């Protein structure tokens, strides 16, 4: 069941569901519920979880270490032995909460005649939620009661087996498959959307799939991509009662159980020669997943992304990483904008440490060890292929051009005279957006299913143009971006294109929905190629009507004409009207797309200038620069907004936000009085500059939504250490509130 029956594992675990006619009645009734708890020994932190004698959170597990894995690439021991020196540091990041503008919520309507469910939900993945509700409530057509259903274990097993069937049994229909059943690139298959929808509707035999509708969900940042217990419980209540049920989470509930992320302990060693050549990298990472993973993607999945990306844009000869995921009595672990981001933070921090020990500038050390165009094509030490889109070094070079050394020196002198300190920090990274063809299978064999997106473009009989996408915009402006892509492909105006999303009865199937910077490169690629095929169909029909060769047809501003003779043109409506279409769709094409073979890497360098007040511990950011390369920018205003939003969250992560638990694993930050979120007054003017490296594939779109959050914590903490280094400061934790700043500056005693 979605409720805890015999044991709770965290403060905030749901144990009962109260349904009433109004919120006030429900709250009053909830006060009447009495629960008796027998106290267990708390597991409040990673150190306790690693002990073999700690209280087991999950009885069927061997202990609280749920995942322990070592990956080795190259001759690590010999490389470390041969290097001139080995530099080691331990870094810790803290627990953070996603904090979208609006918390979670769901309204489940029950049709009084058919008993069909319509679920209005704040979800980033409408098709996944639809699938999960059908699987986990065991619905059959017209069923109105939960009584007599199979056990929860059987339901979960059915869901897992259905997922396996979707990936392997239907791999041939979706494209070529290898031994893992991974899905590979599909292009221009008009029957594919029907195949995917039929498979989606038939995965659980006669299950009655609900309709899931999600429109303006108030942000998510990953937290609404998971299926939550409340989603299932509210649907189950609606089925049981045969009437509509609504649940809206309040902010305190969201801070307790809306999902948290980022709490990791990372020991990192670099084997380096005295000339600055970084040769080997070794990482020991422990991740606190709390009491539960998020369904369906576990915390261990994200550590596998971290493993692939930890070496970053640098030419290491060898790399080893040990990863442990532990369970504690804290809130559940969810994806949070760039869920692998701490690999960038720890790596970029250790590079600054290495530079300081060698007496080199941080920029000089980075440039010496980075991949550049002369190395392409090549591979990272962990396996992913690199191509011309690997432009991190170019972004760093451009960022350095934007920094005025004399201006920084003057700022330092002025600040020091007034009792402050100024510092400059760098951070460089690249992210898979969508990455090379082998990327998803290197994370986890068979996970290629997550890379598939489908779009459907339609020209109706009246000439209107509609795009159907399973992507779930919640701040990314897919509606505008996709309309631009289709307008460019079809030669029409932006206002001529309608984008439909968020309704599972109308949109193609997608297992993942919006997340992982997939909206541009994969979702946008599907939109682009679906529109391109529709243009071909329209041009073919217009050529027949104009008695011309299809090769001579041009489409400009919606005028379909023979090249050089625009006066003899046709409109989309006129061409569509000439086609007999019983369903009102004159031209239509569904396109499945994985991005493999196209796209590539998004790269960036962040530069942060901080001004630290030694009286108050306040950190001001007078200048912040991002040089980003996500390929051709579809809409600069939207892309810049995505970058700035990510940087704002990175600023919050370092200077403001921390989910705090006491020694008994009781959460202490349950309101915005305790969990601080930066406002516009705390965010500086963020300069965004673009490089636009073209890929070698057919689709140049690359993801950009997570980059700001990935680079910002490293740039900010590096800048703070640079500012306070003359005072003996060494930054090893990511969270740096004013009291910690004053401790680092030796203004107050840490004790």
Buried (B, 14 or more C-beta within 10 A) or exposed (E): BBEBEEEBBBBBBBEEBBBEEEEEEBEEEEEEEEEEEEEEEBBBBBEBBBEEEBBBBBEEEEBBBBBEEEBEBBEBEEBBEEBEEBBEBEBBBBBBBBBBEBBBBBBBBBEEEEBBBBBBBBBBBBBBBBBBBBBBBBBEEEBEEBEEBEEBEEBEEBBEEBBEBBBBEBBEBBBEBEEBBBBBBBBBBBEBBEBBBEBBBEBBEEBBBBBBBBEEBBBBBBBBBBBBBBBBBBBBBBBBBEEBBBBEBEBBBBBBBBBBBBBBBBBBBBBBEEEBBBBBBBBBBBBBBBBBBBBBBBBBBBBBBBBBBBBBBBBBBBBBBBBBBBBBBBBBBBBBBBBBBBBBBBBBBBBBBBBBEBEBBBBEBBBBBBBBEEEBEEEBBBBBBBBBBBBBBBBBBBBBEEBEEEEBEEBBEEBEEEEBBBBBBBBBBBBBBBBBBBBBBBBBEBBBBBBBBBBBBBBBBEBBBBBBBBBBBBBBBBBBBBBBBBBEBBBBEEEBBBBBBBBBEBBBBBBBBBBBBBBBBBBBBBBBBBBBBBBBBBBEBBBEEBEBEEEBBBBEEBBBBBEEEEEEBBBBBEBBBBBEBEEEBBBBBBBBBBBBBBBBBBBBBBBBBBBBBBEEBBBBBEBBBBBBBBBEBBBEEBBBBBBBBBBBBBBBBBBBBBBBBEEEBBBEBBEEEEBBEBEEEBBBEBBBBBBEBEBEBEBBBBBBBBBBBBBBBBBBBBBBBBBBBEEEBEBBBBBBBBEBBBBBBEBEEEE
